[in-house]
Each structure stands twice: as structure tokens, then as C-alpha cells.
Amino acid sequence: MTHRIDQTFAARKAKGQAAFVAYMMAGDPDRAASQAFLNALPEAGVDIIELGIPFTDPMADGPVIEDAGIRARKSGTTLSVVLEMAAEFRTANDTTPIIVMGYANPLHHMGYTKFASAAKAAGVDGAIIVDLPPEEDSELRAAFETHDLALIRLATPTTDAHRLPQVVAGTKGFVYYVSMTGITGDSFAQAGSITEQVTRVREAANLPVVVGFGVKTPERAREVAKDADGVVVGTAIVKTLYQDGPEAALALIRTLAEATHSS
Amino acid sequence: MGNHSETNRAFPDENGRFGDFGGRYVAETLMPPILELEKAYEEAKADPAFQEELDYFMTHYVGRPSPLYFAERLTEAAGGAKIYFKRDELNHTGAHKINNCMGQLLLAKRMGKKRIIAETGAGQHGVATATVAARLGMECIVYMGAVDIVRQKPNVFRMRLLGAEVRAVHSGTATLKDAMNEALRDWVTNVGETFYCIGTVAGPHPYPAMVRDFQAVIGREAKQQILKAEGRLPDAAVACIGGGSNAMGLFHEFVPHKEVRLIGVEAAGKGVKSGLHAASLTGGSPGILHGNRTYLLQDEHGQIADAHSISAGLDYPGIGPEHSYLHDIGRAEYVSATDDEALHWFQECARLEGILPALEPSHALPRTVDFAEELGKDGLIIMNMCGRGDKDVFTIADALGEHISEGTEG
């Protein structure tokens, strides 16, 4: 439901704050641990959850998220399991939006209509499908509109002024601005250039703009939050969870969320 | 030349679709560059100066036209239709791959791109890319699965000699599909200055059409040559298929000629029923991977399944979208051959014809022989001998249980 997304941004905006968006890979390292971690995110300060769908060939991801996907698949995390996790989360939380994020093939294989209906039933609010650019997402978008789900598009540094209106047309909830050309987990290469970019995307979309790719530290999150309506951290969380466990990852999330909210 | 019929021209449509297949399933970052590439390619295609330059290199550097050769002793052994080989293994670098690389890198030059990236499986596309990049003075980076690096050592060294940097890919299955993932990651990171030279008729539009067009020289020549030699079109055109570029190259000219059966041979590995194979059309279902919708090997949850083939060049879980289309409309027939069959006919071809075929076209041999028998003495078949087998001698020795030294440490 875009309702939860809209309310989340409105609530943060009312306080003059940006929203903190955390990415995690569903099922990494296994279903039970991953479910517990997911359930703990809102209390650690996460406003919006991006729940990763593992895929064998994650072409836009770096090694940290690719490896997390391998662990998740080994533990039996299918697309249906991802939705089951969302549904279980919803039994205790009806306010924090969940956006599933991944690649087209598992959804295509399930069938877009069936997926949309199952996602809605599971309490999912939207999806980001990396390899469905505007040219290829009409089928999924139609299924999403039937169920009032947000299909969130990505804008990137290569999305020029000519293309931007096409990218933002029909997107709901928010626009995800990929702040650099590259894959997840790369270092932030274009610091300083985002004010102009975020403004450009926000004006075209008339929706909140969240910024992801390359944000790893509270310092950077604070900086990005000055311009963006939301800040996404993924790789740093996934890496800490794997290397140091859930307590350390939740501690990192608290500092990132505080930094984002304090800006 | 260039007398393409309207039927040939009908696909893909403006969205890069061959029926339900193809398209542009890429991250937004790559959409502007693939649209730019499409525009540049359309302009180049219409520019006589570009075609002239390409023709010059195809003649004097690649060594085209390649012969159409009557495989007399194989024909005798098969005991049926006359079998002709289209000798694309005689091209510079020993495979059909250079036809496409020559075209794409001249296009890169025209676009002002000096950094070339490529993926490779058997190494033939990597060698061809490295070769043309050297000739045109371009930087070249080739992504190759770590498993393939081991089984295609001679080609790895060849690429390095040609000045290319070979980057090993350890992720996933460490084969061709993972090399392609890594090349896409490179492209999305270094998007401005980089030209991605895809080696087969797959990937996002315009690659499937563009690579087919550059490879279509195979079928154009073969048609003229068979008309000259036999006074008629063949009954069948046969080629092996991984991604399917040599097959599309041979088929394209014959697609409008309905009397010519088009037969693609996929790699059945240890047998399609064993689950250890690379036969996407025979044993797969439609899905989305590497920028296009096509037949894929995948599990019941839409995860990509591992492909298995003794041939690194066929070891890919997908197939070019135009093949999926030709399959679904029934214009082309797709069959398969196992590792063992390929090994057997590799040896037969060596002894009968004095030609060491690559492991890839070795898969086409057993089905060619079957069809020769089926068609009988009046029949006529062209098989694309798309690569030479020198690169495979270590793999073959290994499979045959023989130990041969590579001259350096094992």
C-alpha cells in the first residue's frame, strides 16, 4: 500500500527529517535468524524496509549482497518464503512499509499477477525490480495498480533530462535515486553532486526521493539526508550482520538512523 | 550482397522484440547507453563508409569469404545426404566470433569509445575481441569464469599475448553466465567510456539483432557458394548453439526460404534427462536473464539453474531470443547432442576429414550425420564448422583419459 509509504514520509517531513531506509537480504543466513532481524528493524530506527529477494545472477550487486543471496538460497529462501517473512512481520507491525527488492525472473516465473496478489496479501507495500526499466515494466505495473502496490523506479546519473519524465511517470511512493554509476557496495564516488540531482528528480517526480548506493557511514548518511527525503543503506548492514552478528548490525543501524534523522 | 528479404527484416520490432522474446531488461543506468548504441548502430548500418571499412577488414584481416567445403569422407561414412562444411574455423583467430568483433569494434571506434570489455566462455570471443582491439589500438578487458580459465588455458594465454587483461570471475558457477554478470557490472560502473562487446546473439536489444547482422555474412556466403556448387539451396542448415551466434549467422539468410530446414543443436551434457545439460530450448522455459526474455534453464522458483557441457562455449543456461522465437513459431528445429557424442564425432571428423573441430561444432556433427541418413542420397546439408579444436586438445585428452603435457607446470 502506498498509504504506509506516504504516511512514513509525511511523518518524517513534519519533523523536518529524512527517512532511514534499510536493506536486508531475506533468509540470510537462515529463515529464523533473518525473521528475528527483520522484526527488530523498526525499533532500531528503520522507517522503511527493503527486503532483498535472493537471485542467482544479481547483475547490479557487488560481492557482499551477492554472497548474502547465495547464503539465503542455500537456506531455502524462495520468493514465496520472502513473502511469508513479510506476512509474519505484519502480524506485529502495521506501519513500517516493506518494499521487496530484487530481479525480474523469480517474479516472472511466479507470474506477475499471482505475485502482486500474494505480495498484497503478505502486507508488502511495493517493489523495486532492478532489471525492469520503464520500457519493460508495464505488465508488472498493471498488476501492481490492481492491488495498490507501489512499483518504485530507479533514477540514475545516466538518466538525462530527456529520459527523466518517462522514468518518474507512473512511479508511486517514492523514487530511488542511485547516486552513482556502479554496483551496490561501491565506494561513494560522486560526493557533493547530489543536491542538484535530488532536486532535479524531486521536481520531475513530485514524490519523495531516497538516495542509495555508496552510503556506508553515519557521516555520509547525515550528509545525504540534507538533500534527500530518505537515505538507503544496504551493503554495510548486510556485511556487518554476516561478520559480526545481529547485535552489531542493529547497533550500526541505530547510529545510521540517528544520523539520518538528526540532519 | 545486402539483399535481405522483408521476412528477415521483420524482427526485432522497435522494442527489440522477436515475438514474445528479447527486449531490454537492464538496470536504468544502462538504458541510456543501450539506446545510444542502438542509434549509433542504425546510423552505421546505413552508412556506406562503415560497410566499406567492415568489408575491407572482413576480406583482408579476417580472411573472408570462408570456403564451403564438401566433406566427402564424412558424407560416405554417414551414408546419406551430401554434407558441406561452412569453414568458419578458417577465419583469423579460428572461429566465427571475429565476424561480430570486427563489426562491434569498428562501431566502438565510430562512437569514440576506447575501452572495450567482453565476456568469454571458451575463450574464442575473448581472443577475437582482444585481437581486433589490438589491431584498432583499444584497451581490452575480458571477463572469464575461473572454471573456464582452467579448461581453456591456451586461449587465456593468447588473450594476454594480444595485450588484453583477463579478469577471472569466481562468483556463481564461475562460467560464462557469471562472466557476463561481471561484464555487466563493469559496464554499469564505467558506463561513459566503455563499449561492451557481447559475443553472442543475446543480451539487451540491440545486441541480438546487431550480433546476428554481423554474423549473417556466414549464411550469405554459404547461400551463394551452395548455389554455385550444387545449383540449389540445401535441404538443411545445421549449427551448434550455446547463445546461438554461429547458428543465427548461418540461419538468417535462409529464414525466408521455407524449404531449408534450420536445425540448431544444443549441448545435452550428460543427457537432457540427467539434468546436467545446457539445452535451454529442449529442457528450459521462458524467463528473464542478461537483458532479454528467452528460454532459460531455471528451477521451479525462477532461480537460474547451472548449465553443464564439456564445451565451455555452450555452457550457458540461456539462448538468444531470436532462437526462442524461431522455435516457438516452428521455423527452426532444436535438437541436442551429449558430451559423449561430441567427443566421438570430434575424433571421427579428425580421422575422416583431417579437421580438428572445436568441441562446440563437434555437437553439430552427430545430428548432421543423423539428418544425412534421414534425407538420403539426394539430400544436401550445410553444417557450420564454426571453430577449430586446437584450444580443446587438453580437455579432449583429459576426457579420453590421456595425459599430455602442456609444456609448463601442470
Chai-1 contact restraints between the chains, C-beta under 6 A:
chainA,res_idxA,chainB,res_idxB,connection_type,confidence,min_distance_angstrom,max_distance_angstrom,comment,restraint_id
A,T56,B,Q303,contact,1.0,0.0,6.0,A-B,restraint_1
A,T56,B,I304,contact,1.0,0.0,6.0,A-B,restraint_2
A,D57,B,N181,contact,1.0,0.0,6.0,A-B,restraint_3
A,D57,B,I304,contact,1.0,0.0,6.0,A-B,restraint_4
A,M59,B,N181,contact,1.0,0.0,6.0,A-B,restraint_5
A,M59,B,L184,contact,1.0,0.0,6.0,A-B,restraint_6
A,A60,B,A27,contact,1.0,0.0,6.0,A-B,restraint_7
A,E66,B,S171,contact,1.0,0.0,6.0,A-B,restraint_8
A,T78,B,H301,contact,1.0,0.0,6.0,A-B,restraint_9
A,A104,B,I288,contact,1.0,0.0,6.0,A-B,restraint_10
A,N105,B,G287,contact,1.0,0.0,6.0,A-B,restraint_11
A,N105,B,I288,contact,1.0,0.0,6.0,A-B,restraint_12
A,N105,B,G302,contact,1.0,0.0,6.0,A-B,restraint_13
A,P106,B,G302,contact,1.0,0.0,6.0,A-B,restraint_14
A,H108,B,G287,contact,1.0,0.0,6.0,A-B,restraint_15
A,H108,B,I288,contact,1.0,0.0,6.0,A-B,restraint_16
A,H109,B,G302,contact,1.0,0.0,6.0,A-B,restraint_17
A,V130,B,A27,contact,1.0,0.0,6.0,A-B,restraint_18
A,D131,B,Y25,contact,1.0,0.0,6.0,A-B,restraint_19
A,P133,B,E28,contact,1.0,0.0,6.0,A-B,restraint_20
A,P133,B,M31,contact,1.0,0.0,6.0,A-B,restraint_21
A,E135,B,R24,contact,1.0,0.0,6.0,A-B,restraint_22
A,E136,B,G23,contact,1.0,0.0,6.0,A-B,restraint_23
A,E136,B,Y25,contact,1.0,0.0,6.0,A-B,restraint_24
A,L154,B,E28,contact,1.0,0.0,6.0,A-B,restraint_25
A,T156,B,E28,contact,1.0,0.0,6.0,A-B,restraint_26
A,T156,B,T29,contact,1.0,0.0,6.0,A-B,restraint_27
A,T158,B,T29,contact,1.0,0.0,6.0,A-B,restraint_28
A,T158,B,P32,contact,1.0,0.0,6.0,A-B,restraint_29
A,T158,B,V191,contact,1.0,0.0,6.0,A-B,restraint_30
A,T181,B,T29,contact,1.0,0.0,6.0,A-B,restraint_31
A,T181,B,V191,contact,1.0,0.0,6.0,A-B,restraint_32
A,G182,B,T189,contact,1.0,0.0,6.0,A-B,restraint_33
A,I183,B,R185,contact,1.0,0.0,6.0,A-B,restraint_34
